């Protein structure tokens, strides 16, 4: 298939590369000329702007927007809508708020343009590992785009289906699912990221307990000088708490056992807050996820080893570079 990719940051560029490796044809655009040039050298077709990108696409045109959530994505979708036609498809693969998807889809429907929201997980590793995708929107459009999603997904790999699982849709076993109408994909991804906060916080606090048991306020006969890289490594092998996040934790500790290169200032990218707001609206107790979000707020005032480990995990899976301190209040 042919696809236009708008936004060639860490994930957008690698999504384009993975699709090109699978034989799909990419027209690419970014406000910065350098990533456009690089993707052009790798087989993508460069474009000079959104109108130029759309003009190079075959009907029905498909444009994938991979930009930060909020105003920049809104403006880009609106501009694409001015140069696209009925039957064309706009995909938002970023971390947009699901209610924004509902609004955009309603506005685009007036022009006959179809809108698909794709919650995309995989970070900077997605080029090689593939991307887990949670998809919402017009089902006919999603089915039309299936070759794109199939190429981006990890595939079955060596993970056997869950015992007792009964479903006629095997896409979940390949790493992507159709969640439902517009907003459903980003809603599922939002909760995914809220859970991610909680898992990361549990690892971070646990490793700080392991580190602090060697401190002077612990009686000498109960002090242990534990090798944290070794603990992380052994937990990766057969432990019930093994996970990809633990793999990344082990990697970070092996490279820098004291995590000296991390300040302990931990950002939140929005999905955690939206998840808590959804829990409040639904009257669902979410103590762990709420506490994990508040821990990130606290990290911007007082930094701990646990906070440094959170920063290390974010850097490993998403390439996030935390600021050294909070921006001063106006």
Helices and strands as residue ranges (DSSP letters): E 2-6, H 10-21, E 25-29, H 33-41, E 45-46, H 50-55, E 62-65, H 71-83, E 89-92, H 98-109, E 114-121, G 123-125, H 126-129, E 132-137, H 139-144, H 146-152, H 171-174, E 176-180, H 184-212, G 220-222, H 228-235, H 244-255, H 271-282, H 287-299, H 305-318
